[in-house]
Amino acid sequence: MIFFDIDGTLIDHLSASAAASLRFYDHFPRAIPFDREDFSVAWEKILDKHFERFCRGEISLWEQRRARMREVFAQPELCDSEADERYQVFVREYEQRTSAYLDAAPCLERLRGSSLGIISNGAREQQLGKLRRAGLLEFFSVLVFSEDVGLGKPASRIFLEACRLAGRDPAASIHVGDSLGADVMPSRALGMRGIFLDRTGRLPVDPPVISTLAELPGLLVENLA
């Protein structure tokens, strides 16, 4: 079974998030205490900070979204309903902009006939929407998301649940992802074959490493030969 991460692996999250964050900023003139030119970076740091709390099981999916809004606006007293409304402004912009990397569909097409799955920390409905809009959802037979198990990667539980649903032993499974800490090292610790997708080409790590999904089918053939 070949499992894939979504954001940063199949779907270009960062470009969509950066563009959407600026539209979000402009929607609330003078209400966000950051300079516009610095906001995309600040936004991603705040997003990661609270989303990691969700992945650790410390807060719920909606609680992490509200925490992000309160920090972005520097309004810790912001009520839940107002935080939710503001979050929806961002997510509408974000979902319009998410798209697959150009190497994603050709890679999956070459792997058609293999058993493919998803292991993602993202919210189930949002992630399914990304895959559906990108025309990638049809390739996957097993899809596991952090909210399904109450914890996200790098927790072993989400990997083991995916393998259980696939009916495969971890040692007979592969996980492809763009994060050393969330994808590669924890999957390898369970005996899975963790393949690092390093689109930057700057991070040293033990092989297997690929710089584009176009390399993945050939790598898998080489290792089966």
NUGUSE-129937 format. One record per residue (C-alpha): residue number from 1; residue in three letters; x, y, z. Coordinates in Angstrom, 3 decimals, always signed. Layout:
! NUGUSE-129937
[atom NUM; "Ala"; [X; Y; Z]]
...
***
This chain:
! NUGUSE-129937
[atom 1; "Met"; [+0.000; +0.000; +0.000]]
[atom 2; "Ile"; [+1.338; +3.425; -0.937]]
[atom 3; "Phe"; [+0.081; +6.220; +1.305]]
[atom 4; "Phe"; [+0.416; +9.913; +0.494]]
[atom 5; "Asp"; [+0.350; +13.066; +2.555]]
[atom 6; "Ile"; [-1.770; +15.846; +0.979]]
[atom 7; "Asp"; [-0.553; +19.381; +1.750]]
[atom 8; "Gly"; [+2.918; +20.029; +0.376]]
[atom 9; "Thr"; [+2.898; +16.640; -1.328]]
[atom 10; "Leu"; [-0.108; +16.474; -3.652]]
[atom 11; "Ile"; [-1.668; +19.904; -3.068]]
[atom 12; "Asp"; [+0.147; +23.250; -3.003]]
[atom 13; "His"; [-1.069; +24.488; +0.369]]
[atom 14; "Leu"; [+1.514; +27.223; +0.921]]
[atom 15; "Ser"; [+0.811; +29.188; -2.259]]
[atom 16; "Ala"; [-2.933; +29.045; -1.659]]
[atom 17; "Ser"; [-2.597; +29.967; +2.005]]
[atom 18; "Ala"; [-0.275; +32.906; +1.308]]
[atom 19; "Ala"; [-2.580; +34.393; -1.334]]
[atom 20; "Ala"; [-5.713; +33.791; +0.741]]
[atom 21; "Ser"; [-4.137; +35.305; +3.851]]
[atom 22; "Leu"; [-3.579; +38.608; +2.036]]
[atom 23; "Arg"; [-7.181; +38.682; +0.816]]
[atom 24; "Phe"; [-8.196; +37.936; +4.392]]
[atom 25; "Tyr"; [-5.990; +40.793; +5.647]]
[atom 26; "Asp"; [-7.562; +43.218; +3.185]]
[atom 27; "His"; [-11.052; +42.126; +4.216]]
[atom 28; "Phe"; [-10.400; +43.497; +7.718]]
[atom 29; "Pro"; [-8.703; +46.866; +7.112]]
[atom 30; "Arg"; [-6.749; +48.184; +10.116]]
[atom 31; "Ala"; [-8.111; +45.374; +12.317]]
[atom 32; "Ile"; [-5.097; +43.034; +12.124]]
[atom 33; "Pro"; [-2.022; +44.218; +14.064]]
[atom 34; "Phe"; [+0.583; +43.074; +11.517]]
[atom 35; "Asp"; [+2.171; +44.832; +8.562]]
[atom 36; "Arg"; [+0.693; +43.517; +5.331]]
[atom 37; "Glu"; [+4.089; +42.566; +3.887]]
[atom 38; "Asp"; [+4.804; +40.398; +6.929]]
[atom 39; "Phe"; [+1.368; +38.917; +7.348]]
[atom 40; "Ser"; [+1.610; +35.777; +5.189]]
[atom 41; "Val"; [+4.601; +34.537; +7.187]]
[atom 42; "Ala"; [+2.976; +35.449; +10.509]]
[atom 43; "Trp"; [-0.264; +33.778; +9.423]]
[atom 44; "Glu"; [+1.475; +30.484; +8.625]]
[atom 45; "Lys"; [+3.333; +30.485; +11.940]]
[atom 46; "Ile"; [+0.097; +31.061; +13.861]]
[atom 47; "Leu"; [-1.657; +28.387; +11.783]]
[atom 48; "Asp"; [+1.103; +25.839; +12.461]]
[atom 49; "Lys"; [+1.247; +26.666; +16.173]]
[atom 50; "His"; [-2.408; +25.944; +16.850]]
[atom 51; "Phe"; [-2.819; +23.168; +14.308]]
[atom 52; "Glu"; [-0.008; +21.254; +16.003]]
[atom 53; "Arg"; [-1.960; +21.534; +19.262]]
[atom 54; "Phe"; [-4.908; +19.931; +17.483]]
[atom 55; "Cys"; [-2.704; +17.150; +16.098]]
[atom 56; "Arg"; [-1.460; +16.431; +19.620]]
[atom 57; "Gly"; [-5.064; +16.055; +20.788]]
[atom 58; "Glu"; [-4.921; +19.111; +23.060]]
[atom 59; "Ile"; [-7.795; +21.022; +21.424]]
[atom 60; "Ser"; [-10.546; +20.308; +18.902]]
[atom 61; "Leu"; [-10.504; +21.202; +15.218]]
[atom 62; "Trp"; [-12.756; +24.209; +15.763]]
[atom 63; "Glu"; [-10.906; +25.277; +18.901]]
[atom 64; "Gln"; [-7.649; +25.551; +16.970]]
[atom 65; "Arg"; [-9.366; +27.632; +14.283]]
[atom 66; "Arg"; [-10.771; +29.991; +16.915]]
[atom 67; "Ala"; [-7.399; +30.229; +18.648]]
[atom 68; "Arg"; [-5.861; +31.290; +15.342]]
[atom 69; "Met"; [-8.436; +34.059; +14.901]]
[atom 70; "Arg"; [-7.930; +35.355; +18.437]]
[atom 71; "Glu"; [-4.171; +35.514; +17.975]]
[atom 72; "Val"; [-4.318; +37.022; +14.486]]
[atom 73; "Phe"; [-6.561; +39.850; +15.697]]
[atom 74; "Ala"; [-4.902; +40.040; +19.148]]
[atom 75; "Gln"; [-8.369; +39.655; +20.643]]
[atom 76; "Pro"; [-8.318; +36.857; +23.225]]
[atom 77; "Glu"; [-11.864; +37.815; +24.235]]
[atom 78; "Leu"; [-13.268; +37.171; +20.733]]
[atom 79; "Cys"; [-16.395; +35.019; +21.076]]
[atom 80; "Asp"; [-16.710; +31.684; +19.324]]
[atom 81; "Ser"; [-19.336; +32.781; +16.814]]
[atom 82; "Glu"; [-17.354; +35.836; +15.698]]
[atom 83; "Ala"; [-14.147; +33.795; +15.456]]
[atom 84; "Asp"; [-15.989; +31.230; +13.335]]
[atom 85; "Glu"; [-17.340; +33.919; +11.001]]
[atom 86; "Arg"; [-13.885; +35.412; +10.518]]
[atom 87; "Tyr"; [-12.378; +32.013; +9.876]]
[atom 88; "Gln"; [-14.925; +31.410; +7.111]]
[atom 89; "Val"; [-13.691; +34.544; +5.330]]
[atom 90; "Phe"; [-10.256; +32.980; +5.081]]
[atom 91; "Val"; [-11.370; +29.475; +4.201]]
[atom 92; "Arg"; [-13.530; +30.699; +1.297]]
[atom 93; "Glu"; [-10.512; +32.449; -0.200]]
[atom 94; "Tyr"; [-8.242; +29.496; +0.525]]
[atom 95; "Glu"; [-10.447; +26.827; -1.011]]
[atom 96; "Gln"; [-10.757; +28.827; -4.226]]
[atom 97; "Arg"; [-6.987; +28.783; -4.585]]
[atom 98; "Thr"; [-5.917; +25.242; -3.691]]
[atom 99; "Ser"; [-4.658; +23.209; -6.617]]
[atom 100; "Ala"; [-2.577; +20.119; -7.213]]
[atom 101; "Tyr"; [+1.099; +20.267; -7.993]]
[atom 102; "Leu"; [+1.679; +19.630; -11.688]]
[atom 103; "Asp"; [+3.494; +16.364; -10.935]]
[atom 104; "Ala"; [+0.681; +14.895; -8.797]]
[atom 105; "Ala"; [-1.835; +13.608; -11.352]]
[atom 106; "Pro"; [+0.787; +12.149; -13.750]]
[atom 107; "Cys"; [+2.423; +10.292; -10.846]]
[atom 108; "Leu"; [-0.873; +8.843; -9.632]]
[atom 109; "Glu"; [-1.845; +7.895; -13.160]]
[atom 110; "Arg"; [+1.402; +5.935; -13.538]]
[atom 111; "Leu"; [+0.640; +4.191; -10.251]]
[atom 112; "Arg"; [-2.918; +3.333; -11.281]]
[atom 113; "Gly"; [-3.514; -0.317; -10.432]]
[atom 114; "Ser"; [-1.512; -0.041; -7.222]]
[atom 115; "Ser"; [-3.257; +0.297; -3.866]]
[atom 116; "Leu"; [-3.088; +3.967; -2.915]]
[atom 117; "Gly"; [-4.155; +5.738; +0.252]]
[atom 118; "Ile"; [-4.086; +9.033; +2.117]]
[atom 119; "Ile"; [-2.794; +9.842; +5.608]]
[atom 120; "Ser"; [-3.458; +13.508; +6.339]]
[atom 121; "Asn"; [-3.558; +15.824; +9.325]]
[atom 122; "Gly"; [-6.026; +18.122; +7.603]]
[atom 123; "Ala"; [-9.747; +18.349; +8.297]]
[atom 124; "Arg"; [-11.546; +15.526; +6.479]]
[atom 125; "Glu"; [-14.125; +17.522; +4.526]]
[atom 126; "Gln"; [-11.695; +20.247; +3.554]]
[atom 127; "Gln"; [-9.079; +17.740; +2.404]]
[atom 128; "Leu"; [-11.607; +15.672; +0.468]]
[atom 129; "Gly"; [-12.695; +18.875; -1.236]]
[atom 130; "Lys"; [-9.142; +19.661; -2.292]]
[atom 131; "Leu"; [-8.636; +16.197; -3.773]]
[atom 132; "Arg"; [-12.033; +16.260; -5.474]]
[atom 133; "Arg"; [-11.503; +19.679; -7.083]]
[atom 134; "Ala"; [-8.041; +18.603; -8.243]]
[atom 135; "Gly"; [-9.413; +15.409; -9.803]]
[atom 136; "Leu"; [-7.283; +13.205; -7.545]]
[atom 137; "Leu"; [-9.824; +11.648; -5.199]]
[atom 138; "Glu"; [-10.603; +8.702; -7.491]]
[atom 139; "Phe"; [-7.094; +7.294; -7.093]]
[atom 140; "Phe"; [-7.401; +6.512; -3.368]]
[atom 141; "Ser"; [-9.138; +3.591; -1.709]]
[atom 142; "Val"; [-8.205; +4.318; +1.928]]
[atom 143; "Leu"; [-8.285; +7.808; +3.425]]
[atom 144; "Val"; [-7.461; +8.527; +7.071]]
[atom 145; "Phe"; [-7.499; +11.974; +8.660]]
[atom 146; "Ser"; [-6.376; +13.196; +12.058]]
[atom 147; "Glu"; [-9.924; +13.875; +13.241]]
[atom 148; "Asp"; [-10.770; +10.206; +12.569]]
[atom 149; "Val"; [-8.384; +9.019; +15.273]]
[atom 150; "Gly"; [-8.150; +12.044; +17.567]]
[atom 151; "Leu"; [-4.446; +12.575; +16.885]]
[atom 152; "Gly"; [-2.408; +13.650; +13.894]]
[atom 153; "Lys"; [+0.986; +12.809; +12.530]]
[atom 154; "Pro"; [+3.575; +12.188; +13.926]]
[atom 155; "Ala"; [+1.510; +10.076; +16.359]]
[atom 156; "Ser"; [+1.787; +6.396; +15.474]]
[atom 157; "Arg"; [-1.959; +5.883; +15.867]]
[atom 158; "Ile"; [-2.878; +7.535; +12.575]]
[atom 159; "Phe"; [-0.365; +5.469; +10.587]]
[atom 160; "Leu"; [-1.445; +2.239; +12.252]]
[atom 161; "Glu"; [-5.116; +2.993; +11.645]]
[atom 162; "Ala"; [-4.420; +3.568; +7.955]]
[atom 163; "Cys"; [-2.565; +0.269; +7.700]]
[atom 164; "Arg"; [-5.372; -1.504; +9.564]]
[atom 165; "Leu"; [-8.007; -0.159; +7.191]]
[atom 166; "Ala"; [-5.860; -1.141; +4.229]]
[atom 167; "Gly"; [-5.337; -4.634; +5.649]]
[atom 168; "Arg"; [-1.584; -4.226; +5.366]]
[atom 169; "Asp"; [+1.266; -4.620; +7.781]]
[atom 170; "Pro"; [+3.271; -1.399; +8.252]]
[atom 171; "Ala"; [+6.343; -3.208; +6.937]]
[atom 172; "Ala"; [+4.490; -3.796; +3.664]]
[atom 173; "Ser"; [+3.433; -0.146; +3.361]]
[atom 174; "Ile"; [+4.982; +3.059; +2.003]]
[atom 175; "His"; [+4.329; +6.633; +3.095]]
[atom 176; "Val"; [+5.260; +9.600; +0.885]]
[atom 177; "Gly"; [+5.371; +13.039; +2.458]]
[atom 178; "Asp"; [+7.116; +16.393; +2.534]]
[atom 179; "Ser"; [+7.750; +16.631; +6.291]]
[atom 180; "Leu"; [+10.620; +14.856; +8.022]]
[atom 181; "Gly"; [+9.042; +15.262; +11.444]]
[atom 182; "Ala"; [+5.453; +14.435; +10.564]]
[atom 183; "Asp"; [+5.777; +12.005; +7.655]]
[atom 184; "Val"; [+9.166; +10.419; +7.174]]
[atom 185; "Met"; [+10.633; +9.702; +10.594]]
[atom 186; "Pro"; [+7.435; +8.472; +12.321]]
[atom 187; "Ser"; [+6.485; +6.212; +9.429]]
[atom 188; "Arg"; [+9.972; +4.728; +9.327]]
[atom 189; "Ala"; [+9.869; +4.180; +13.089]]
[atom 190; "Leu"; [+6.872; +1.881; +12.541]]
[atom 191; "Gly"; [+8.661; -0.126; +9.865]]
[atom 192; "Met"; [+6.998; +1.609; +6.932]]
[atom 193; "Arg"; [+9.078; +2.771; +4.005]]
[atom 194; "Gly"; [+9.070; +6.531; +4.466]]
[atom 195; "Ile"; [+9.902; +8.400; +1.263]]
[atom 196; "Phe"; [+10.825; +12.051; +1.671]]
[atom 197; "Leu"; [+9.554; +14.459; -0.986]]
[atom 198; "Asp"; [+11.975; +17.373; -0.723]]
[atom 199; "Arg"; [+10.811; +19.925; -3.271]]
[atom 200; "Thr"; [+13.458; +22.382; -2.036]]
[atom 201; "Gly"; [+16.401; +20.026; -2.485]]
[atom 202; "Arg"; [+18.038; +21.535; +0.585]]
[atom 203; "Leu"; [+17.411; +19.099; +3.442]]
[atom 204; "Pro"; [+19.876; +16.265; +4.061]]
[atom 205; "Val"; [+18.201; +12.980; +4.980]]
[atom 206; "Asp"; [+18.824; +9.284; +4.522]]
[atom 207; "Pro"; [+17.345; +7.913; +1.304]]
[atom 208; "Pro"; [+14.917; +7.338; -0.216]]
[atom 209; "Val"; [+14.518; +10.997; -1.153]]
[atom 210; "Ile"; [+12.815; +12.445; -4.219]]
[atom 211; "Ser"; [+12.590; +16.062; -5.387]]
[atom 212; "Thr"; [+9.447; +15.591; -7.470]]
[atom 213; "Leu"; [+6.636; +13.051; -7.622]]
[atom 214; "Ala"; [+7.728; +12.296; -11.177]]
[atom 215; "Glu"; [+10.593; +10.312; -9.625]]
[atom 216; "Leu"; [+8.375; +8.144; -7.427]]
[atom 217; "Pro"; [+7.156; +5.465; -9.896]]
[atom 218; "Gly"; [+10.697; +4.818; -11.104]]
[atom 219; "Leu"; [+12.001; +4.619; -7.541]]
[atom 220; "Leu"; [+9.368; +2.047; -6.645]]
[atom 221; "Val"; [+10.140; -0.048; -9.749]]
[atom 222; "Glu"; [+13.863; +0.040; -8.990]]
[atom 223; "Asn"; [+13.295; -1.244; -5.485]]
[atom 224; "Leu"; [+10.998; -4.036; -6.653]]
[atom 225; "Ala"; [+13.418; -5.182; -9.359]]
***
